[in-house]
Structure formats: C-alpha cells, structure tokens
Amino acid sequence: MVHFEEPQSDIKRHHLARELDELLEPGRCKDYCPNGLVLEGRAEIGTRVTGVTASLALRHATVEARADALFVHHGWFWRDEEGRITGARRERIANGLVNDLNLYAFHLPLDVHSELGDNAQIGRRLGLLEEGGSGEQDLVCRGRLASSVTLAEFTQRTQAALGRAPLVIGDAARRIERVAWCTGAAQGFFEQAVALGVDAYVTGEISEQHAHLGRESGVAFIAAGHHATGRFGAQALGAHLAERFGLAHRYIEADNPV
C-alpha cells in the first residue's frame, strides 16, 4: 500500500476545480478532450495522487493509496473515441464511481503552462534555455543549450533525465546547440521545427516519414517516449497544490513503454 503523510487540510472538490482552471486556463487551449474535473467523487479532498494517464492500473493504485482524487495529464473522453460505455471504458468509470474518487485531467493546458507544464519541465531537465514558443498555441518550444554538445552526448543526457533510451535519428558526432521540443505525440510538428533552423527536435513519438525527414534535413529527431516526456507536468502540479493547500500528494508511476 502507498502511504501518505497526514494532510494538513482538506479542500472542497469544486473549489479545487476553480483553482485549477484559474491556474491552467484551459479555455485558451483548443483541445480534443475535456479538461478540469472529469468525474465527481467525494466532496472533500485531502489526499491526492498524480500520474500520467487515467488507466485502470493507475486508478487501482490510487484506490489502494486511499486517495480522494487523481490528477492526470491524459484523462477520458477523447474526440472521435467510441462513445459507448462498455468493456474497459465501463470498468474504468465504474472504478471511479464505486470508490467515490475525483478525477481531474489537464492535457494541452498542462503541456504549455510556462512553469508547471511538461514542455517547461522537460526543457529544464535537458538544460535548454527557452527562447519562446512557436506554432499553434505555442505548443513547440525553441531554445538552446548553454554550450554545444554532440548528438551522442545530448542523447545520453536525455536518457539520464527520462530513465529510458530514446530512439534517435541523426549523426551521433554532429554538434547540437539549438533545439526545438514538444512533449507527447508531437511528431507532426517536425517540419515546423526544421523550419525554425534548429539542430535537433525532441518529442515523444515518431512516425515512419519523420525518420526520412530527419536524415534528409540534417535535423536530428529524438523520440524520447510519449509517457516518459509527459511525466513531469503532473508531478510539478501535484507539488504546487501540496504547497499551496497543504494537501498530501504522491506521484504514482504506472509505466507505459510508448
């Protein structure tokens, strides 16, 4: 069982939802899933779990931890998803209802938050000095390293920061200084990154055509894992709320190899 320190205080479910909406401003993001309080549970919240995805495995771990709420980056009810509540979807929702567990989810709003967001957090861990955003909703960050390193050295830094070996397309000896990045499934922004004149692009996933573009453009492509690059925003959000409201918090890792 996961144990928490005793919470210093409780907070009302909807009060916390309002605070999160003010902090993360979901209305400014054109997203393809609901953000905020996705499933209502008990009215008072004292202990919380954060994680990446509201999978059944993470929800079981949250119940075992006797938490009142689960905060995730990947929630429920995605656009174009099957709408019927059957099978695995029914089991997930039933788990929340039976255990009176609140589910809060923030997708793009958590990606782009300037302090707590996944992009900001991963940039710091990779030693990137951010110089601004690019593209729709500023989802792609651009910046530079304090000094250039080889792609092999930058790959080692990425592996150390994320705890897994990334898939890398590029010349290991090439010097890397200017970098663009966007966590998660942002391989579709690679052409945009190339146009920014960077030396490398870091994201979570890769598609077949991006290996060719990386080789032909000379811009290194680093696919560091969707789950791995999406871990840190939820952790930062949990720590922020713990400090602000005195709520017990624990990040639970329910790993995903993607």
N, C-alpha and C positions, 0 to 999 in steps of 0.2 A: 504494500500500500504506500502511496505517496503521502507524506505528511507535510502540513503547513505549520508555520508559526501562527499563534493566535492572532486574528485580525484586530487591529486597534479600533476599527469602527465598521459599521455597515452603511450601505448606501441604497437608496431606492432604485429599482430597476429602470424606471423611466427617467429619473434624474441623471443616472449614468449615461443613458442613451442620448440625452440632450447635451451632456458634456462632451461626449464623443463626436456628435455632429458638429459642435462648435469648434472642436479641435481639428478634425479631419476634413470638414467641409465637403461632404460627399456630393452636394448639389453642383459643385463646379466641375465634376468629372462626368463625362459621357461614358457610362459603364454598361456592361451587359449582364449584370446580376444585381440583386438588391444589396444595399449597404446599410449598416446600422443594426438595430435589433431585429433579427430574423425570426426568432422563436422566443415567445414569452415563457418564462419559468417563474420561480418564486419571486415575490415582490422585493425582498431584502437580499442584498448581495454583500457577503463578507469575504469569501474566498473565491479566487478566480484561477483558471488555467488558461494559458495561451498556447497556441500551436499553429501549424501552417494550414492544415486542411481539416474540415469538419467530417473526417472519415468516421466510420463506426468504431475503428480501433481507438482513435483519439477520444471519442465520446465515452467508450467503456473505461478508459483510463481516467477521464475526468470524473465520472461517477465514482470510481474506486477511490479517488482522491477526496471525495465528499465536498466537491466544489459547488458553488452556487451558479457559476457562469463560465462559459467557454468563449474565448475571443480568438478568432482565426482570420487568416488572410483569404482563404478560399472557403466560401460558405456554401449555400444551397441555391437552387432555382436559377440556373444559367439560361441565357437566351438560346432558343432553339432546342432546348433539352426536352425530353419526353415529359409530358405534364401529368401523367397518371401516377398516383401514389401507390405503387405496387412494388413487390420484390425488395431489393436492397434499399430503395428510397423509403418505402414504408417502414422498414426496420430502423433506419436512421431517425426518422421523425418520431416513431413510437418510443424510441430510447429517450429522446428529449422530453416527450410529454409524460411518460411514466415516471421519470426521475425529476420532473419539475425543474429542468435545467435551462437557463437562459443561454441563447446563442447570439453572439454579436459577430458580424463579419464586415470587414472593410477590404476591398480589393484594390482598385486603382487609387482611391484616396490614400491608402496606406503606402502604395508604391511611391507616390510623388510627394509625400509630406517632406518638407525641407529639413526637418531634424530627425523625426522618428521613422521616416519611410525606408523601405527596402533599398531604394537606389542610394539614398544618403548613407545608410548604414554600410552597404557593401563597398561604396566608394571609400569610406574611411578605413575599412579593413584592408583594402588593397593599396592604401597610400595615395589615393588620387585626389588632387586638388581641383575641386569642381569649378568650372568656369561658366556654367549656365546650362539651360535645357534647350531642347530642340524638338521640332515636330509637333504633332497634335497633342495638346495637353502637357507639353514639355515632358513627355514620357522618357525621351532619350537624354541622358546626361552626357556632357562632354567635359573633359578636363585633361590634366597632365600629371605625370609623376614629377617629383622634385628633381630627379635626375634620370636619365635614360638607363634602361636595363635591356638585356637580351630577352627575346621572347621566351627562351628556356627559363630564365630567372623569374620572369613575370608569371610563367606557368607554375613554378614552384611556390611562389608567393600566393597565388590563387588557391592551390591545393592545400597549403597550410591554413589559409583563412577559412576554407569551407570544409575541410576534412574529407575531401574526395578528389580524385584525379579528374581534371576536366578533359574534354575532347578538344583538341587544338588543331586548327588548320593554319599552316604558315611555316616560315623558315625559322627554326629554333635559334639561329645566330643573329637574326635581324634585331636591330635596336628599336626599343619601344619607348615612346615618351608621351605622345598624345593618344588618349584613349576615349572611346565612347562606350556607354554601358546602359543597359536596361534589364532589370531582373525578370525572371519568369520566361514565358513563351513569347519573346520579342525578336525572334529571328527575322521576322518580316520587316524590321527596321534596318536591316544590314545595309541595304543600298543607300539609305539616308545617312548612315554612319560613314560609309565610304565617301559620300559627297562632302562630309564635314572635313575631310582631309586628315583623318586620324591614322594612327599606325595599327590600332587593334580595336576590336569590338568585343565586349563581354556581355553575354546574356545567359539564359538558362538552357535553351534548346536549340537544335539545329535541324534544318530540313535539307534534303538532297541537293538542291540547287545552290545552297549557300557555301558548300564546300568548293564548288566550281568558281563562284564569285570571289571567294577568298583567295584562291590560287591565281586567278586572272587579274584581280585588282591589286594584289600585293598587300592587302589589309588583312592582318591575322584575325581569325574568328575563334573565339574561346567560348565553348558551350560548357558551362560550369554546373549545370543541373537546375531544373525548374524549382524543385523542392529546396535544394541547397542554397540557392540565391534568394529564396523567399522566406528564410528562417528569421531574419534579424529584425524586421519591422515589428512583427508580433511581440518579440521579446522586448524591444525598446518601448513599445506601447504599454506592455504589462508593467515594466519597471516605472514608467512615468505615472501610471494610475496608482501604483502602490505607494509612491512617494507623495502624490497629491492627496489621496484619500485615506491612506493608512490601511489599505486592503491587502490581505495576504495574497501572494501571487506565486505561481510556479509555471515555468515553461516545460511542456512535455513533448519530447521528440518522438513522433510516430513516423519513422523514416519512409521515404519513397525514393527508389533509385532513379526515377525520371529526372 
